[in-house]
């Protein structure tokens, strides 16, 4: 049996705390999943076609997995990752699976192994441990499940008990897949699958093809993006289209958290330099910083929740980017500063209850020093869950330990799975719920929190809080409502 097949997975080892954690986890486990930030392709649910073979479902698109093998000398092309130049990449799913299984030992102790083993067991009902010698057996068991109607995407969505799933699209997306979801009763405002406005490719002057993207933005919105005023009008137009498709939030993946409130003329001059191809790195950073403030202003008007995901050095592995493109495991976290970077935005709107900014980090050192004090001191700020390189059991625990004393529970925004791997969504949420159960159990055991309040809190963290923060429903728990009103 897989080592993760245990009802007390990730719960405290100390017996009295474990007993409390079991009760708390049982409450959380019953809650529907709110997935407010992720990268599942909406076509998956819009078309509802059978999944491809196990390798193309679970290995090829998962850069958590392929980057580990690259670190041991196995090129992504050998794991089926498509190449930019059309050079050969493995297409035989069974060969990919066997190659991955031969390197399974690399994942000992990692969250990737935990997620995948739990996916095998809880999603596919496969108890055979993955080993080089069992690779074909596991492959065949998963493939057999994928051939069943109950394993089509929409059927799994129902079984996973997902209430809302947010995908992430560029303003250049025509939202056609979301239109189909809406037509089928799955999408649109208040729908089960909604979009998120992610404008990085038309905001970041260092993004490949930025000026061309800006022209496409203008054409799609029917605005003249040859001027800064027309550019802002085009962004507002696309935000309105996203809201019509069900969006409740925007997402901004900037290299830093810097914000600037530039005078309109100065911002226009920066924009013009970018269009002429004359902008340097400092210009690009200043323009990104200015646009975060502009997007905050737009949020005051249209109500989109702002998510800020700074701190990733994109395409650090240049060979990987040149060979395979973006989002295939070549990004690396960096030190990220927030106190001074966010000051211009917070000076303007940090105390405005109409604005909601969910802030994430890849720099764990900032949890105690910067992020918790900021979220605990500004009405507009909430802390997002540990993300990407930090979405592991150990960091999830440390997050609660380092943030709660200063920011409390109700200045956080619930868990986000941030995944492209659809079948791992329930597993990742389950891990977060188990970690929270353990943390709350310790507070109860130490007589720092009564059990009835811990029970209310874990349901808030798992369900009510993300639902309320991301505007997926009007109802609020008494605790959530009271905490937000007190700000």
Secondary structure by P-SEA (a helix, b strand, c coil): ccccccccccccccaaaaaaaaaaaaaaaabbbbbccccccccccccccccccccccccccccccaaaaaaaccccccccccccccccccccaaaaaaaaaaacccccccaaaaaaaaaacccccccccccccaaaaaaaaaaaaaacccccaaaaaaaacccbbbbbbcccccaaaaaaaaaacccccccccbbbbbccccccccccaaaaaaaaaaaaaccccccaaaaaaaaaaaaaaaaaacccbbbbbccccccccccaaaaaaaaaaaaaccccaaaaaaaaaaaaaaaaaaaaacbbbbbbbcccccccaaaaaacccccccccccccccccccaaaaaacccccccbbbbbbbcccccccccaaaaaaccccbbbcccccccccaaaaaaaaaacccccccccccccccccccccaaaaaaaaaaaaaaaaaaaaaaaccccaaaaaaaaaaaacaaaaaaacccccccaaaaaaaaac
